[in-house]
Amino acid sequence: MSERPFSVEVSAVVPVGTRHADIHELFRDYKAGLEQLGRPYEIIFVLDGRKAEVAAVLDELRLHGERVVIVTLTKSFGEATALMAGFERARGAVLITLPAYHQIESGGIAQLVEALATSDVAIARRWPRAGGPLESLRRTLFHRAVRLMTGFAFNDLGCGARAMKRRVVDEVFLYGDQHRFMAVLAHRQGFRVTEVRVRQSPKDRFEGHYRAREYAHRALDVMTVLFLVRFTKKPLRFFGMIGLFLAGLGTLLLLALLIARIGFDHPLADRPALLLSSLLLVLGLQLFALGLLGELIIFTHARDIKDYQVESVIHFADRNSEPSTPAVPRDQIAAG
């Protein structure tokens, strides 16, 4: 006998990549946490590439009546793309992202959803946090770099457990490896973001090690988010500052060489400083021109760009309306 249709209120999206835990065990943990909410839910597993064994386990759960949705991508596109694919197919007004491996205890799911009563995005901070001194140092340096670059202070952006309202995923677009910075990007859009302390799962253990290129990728990701957060609509401030500095440095160096040639009769032939100053001047002007070009593009498309959220709209009372019409309706539009 098939289960009757139900209205979904909470959608949990689980992107499954190369690293994942035992799916049966993971599903039991997440199901226990979602059951605590007392609201209709669904769990969307997005397979980042064809994973026959994982798909078979999930299909078995689905056939046994579990509220499982299986989305399979044609190849591995990355966790951010997998999350977006899950968001597009989610039906709930509340969306939760959960990693494909153990990070938090199941009770933390309810804590994240409860935090949405006063915020738009709730991200988990595993506390108390296990790990050695090297891991703690790496985590501290990463978050300090994010704080320095973006001005936003978070403590556990590496945790994949988050809860958010539907309007957040409608406004915040992810690509590449930006899933780690979802809270930063949402904060930039004007949404209220809060960090919730949840208990770390005792099974949250990473036995491997990160390669040198992973650190380089994270550094580049931080730089990308810096540009997106601070200079997306003001590219001239980014490229212009660097361009003016380089052009100014090149100009000063050229003036010094010119003074040395005219006043002290120093030859300019075969001097590396002449080539360096010329390169600095040309590079600076090119960067400045790139910033101007970016400003022109932003100006042209500014009407189509929306990077704000409206808290509320309060209308005036219409004296000609029917008496039953509320005098001051409150229209909650994309609360930020």
N, C-alpha and C positions, 0 to 999 in steps of 0.2 A: 504494500500500500504506500503510495507516494505521499510525501509530506505536503501539507497545504501551503500555498504561497504565503509569504510573510513580508512585512515591510521592513526594509533594512534601515537602521538608524546609524550604525557604526560599521565602517569598513576598515579592516586591517590589511595593509599591503605589505607583503613579505618578498623582497627581491632575492632570488636564489642565484648566486654566482658560483665561482669556483670553490669558495669556502662555505661550507654549510654543515650543520650538525645532523644528527639522526632525525629524519623528518617526522617519524612517529612520535618520538619523545618531545620534539620541538612543538608539534601540533598540540599535544596534550597540555603542555605548559601554557601556550597561548590561549587555548580554549578555556582553561581554568580561569585565567585572568579576565577574559572577555565575558565569561558567565557571571562574574561578580558584578558586572555593570547592570544586569537585569534588563538589558535592552536588546532588540533584535540586531544581529551582527552577521557579517560575512568575512571570511579570510581569503584574500586574493594572493595566491602564490604566482609570482612572475618569474618564469624560468629564463634567465639571461643566456639564451642559447639552448640548443636541444640537449636535454638531460633525460634520457629514457628511464633510468632507474628511479629518479625523483618523480617523474611524471607518473610512473606506474604506482608508486606509493600513494600519491595524491589522488589518483583516479580511484584507487581502492577505497580511500576515505570518503570520496564523493559518493561512490556507489553504496556505501553504508549509511548514507543520509547525512553526512557531515556537511556543514555550510562552507564548502570549499569551492573556490573558483580558480581555474588553472589557465594561466596565460603563458604561452610559449613564444619567445622571440626567435626569429630565424637564425640569428647568430648572437654572439656576445657583443652588446652595445655599451655596457657599463651600468653601474647601479643607478645613476641618475636617470638614464633613459628607461630602465626597468620600472623605476618608481613612477615616472610620468605615464607609462603604459598602464600601470595599475590604477593610477588616479583617474584616467580617462574612462575606466570601466567600473569604478567604484560607484555605489548607489547611495551610500550613507551621507548624512549631513556632517558627521564627524569622521575624520580620517586619521588613522593611526599607521605609522610606519614602524615595522619591527624587523630586526636583522634576521638572517637565516641561521644564526648561531646564538648561543645563550649569552646574553649581556646583563639582563635585569631579571629579578624574580617576578613571577606572574602577577603578584599584587601591585606592582608598580604601574601596570596598565590602567587600573582604576584611578590611581593617583594622578596620572597624566590627564585623563578625561575630566576629572573633577576640577583640575586647575583651569580648564577652559571656561569656567564660570566667570572668571575675571580677566581672561586673556584670550588671544586668538591662536597662539601657538604655545605649546608646552613641550619643552625638551627635557629629557632625562639626564640627571647627573648621578652617576653611580657613586653612592656614599654609604658606608666607608669604602674606600677604593683599595683593592688589593694590587700588589705589584711591587717589583724591586725598585731600587734607587735609580737605575738607568732608565726604566720606563717612566718613573715619576719625573725625572729631569727632562726627558724628551717631551712629555706631555706639557710640562710647565713652559718650556721654551716655545712650543707651538702656539699655545694660547696667549702667551705674552706677545708673540709676533702678530697674531690676529688682532689683539687689543691695540697694539701700536699702529698697525696699518689701517684699521677700520674704525677704531674708537669704541668698539663694542666688547664688553667683558663677558666671556663665557668660560666655562670650566671643563666641559666634556663634549666637545663637538664631534668627537669620534663615536659617540653612542648613537646607534641607529634607531632608538626608541623615541618617538615623537607623537604628539597628538595635535591636531589642528582642525579648524573649522573649514568647511567646504570653500568659502570665499578665498581662503589663503591660496589653495592650489589653483584656483581659477586665475589668480593674479601673478603668482610667482612661477616662473618657468625655469626648469632645471635642464642642464646638459653637461656633458663631460663628467667631471668628478665634483660637481657643485653640490651634491647631496649633503656633504659635510657642512656646508655653509648655508643650509636652508634657513636657519634661524637668523643669520646675518642678513640675508637677502629679504626675508620677510620684515625684519626690523626696518630695513631701508625703505620698504614700501609703506611704512606707517602702521604696520600691525603691532599689536601688543604681544611681546614675547616674554615668557617667564621660564625659569629653570627650576625643575623640581627634583629634590633629592629622593632617590629611590634606592632600594637595597640591590647591591650587585649580586648577580647569580654566582653561586659557588662553582658553577661550571664554566665561568667566563675566564678561560685561559687560552692564551696564544703562545704555543710552544715554538713557533718558528721565529724568524728574524727578518727584518726589513732590509732590502738591498739598498745600495747607495742611491740608485736612481729613484727609489720611492721618496727619499728625503728631498731630492731635487724636484720631483713632481709636486710635493706638498708646498715647497717654497714658491713654485710657479703658480700654484692654485691660490696661495695667499695674495700674490701680486695681482692675479686676475680679479679676485674679489675686491682688492683695494681700488682698482680702476672702476669696477662696476658700481661700487658703493659711493665713491667720492667724485669720479670724473666722467660718468656716463653722459651727463648732460652738459658738462663743461670740459670738453677734451682739450681746449686751448690752455686751460690752467695746468694740465699735466704736461702736454708736449711743449707748450709755450715756455714753461719754467725751465725745463731741461734745455730747450733750444736756445733761449736767451742766455742761459749760463754758458753753454758751449760757444755760442757766437761771440759773447762778450770776452770769454777767455781767449779765443782765437784772435779777436781784434786787438786786445791788449798785447798779446805776444807779437803780432805783426807790427804794432806801433813801436814796441821795444826794438825789434829788428831794424825798423826804418830809422829810428833815432841813432842806433849804433852805426848804420851805414852812412847816414848823412853827417852826423856830428863827429864820429870817431873813425870814419873811413874803414869800418870792418866789412870785409867781403861777405856777400850773401850766398855765393855759389857753394854747393856741396854742404849746406847746413841743414841737418834734419829738422831743426826748429822751424825753418821756413815751411817745410812740407807739413809739419804737425799743425802749425797755426792755420794754414790754408784749409786743411782737412777739418779742423774744429769749426772754423767759420762756415764752411759749406754744410757740414753736418748740422750745425745749429740752425741755419736758415731752413734746411729741409725739414727738421722737426717742427719748427715754428709754422712752416707752410702746411705740414700735416695737421697740426692743431687747428689752423684756420679752415682747412678742408672739412675736418670733423665738425666744426661749429656750423659751417654751411649746411652740412647734411642734417644735423640736429635741428637747425632753424627750419629747414624745408619740411621735416616730418614732425615738428613739435606738436602739431595739432593732433596727431595720431598717437602720441606718447602719453601714457597715464602712469604717473609714479606717485600717486597720493591715494589716500582712502578717506572717505567721508564718515565722520562719527555719527552724525544724525542731521536730519533736516526738519525744522519746525515751521509749519505753514501758518500764515495769518488766518484769522477767523473770517470766513465768508458770511457776511450778514444776510446774503440772499439765499443761502443754502437752507436745506430742510432742518428743522429743529433737532432731528435725530442725529445729524452729522456731528461728529466730535469737533469741538472748537479748536483743539490743538492736537491734531494727529501727529504721532511720532514715527517717522519712517526711518527705520534702521537700515542704512544703505552701506554695505561693505565696511563695517566698523573697523577702524584702524587702531 
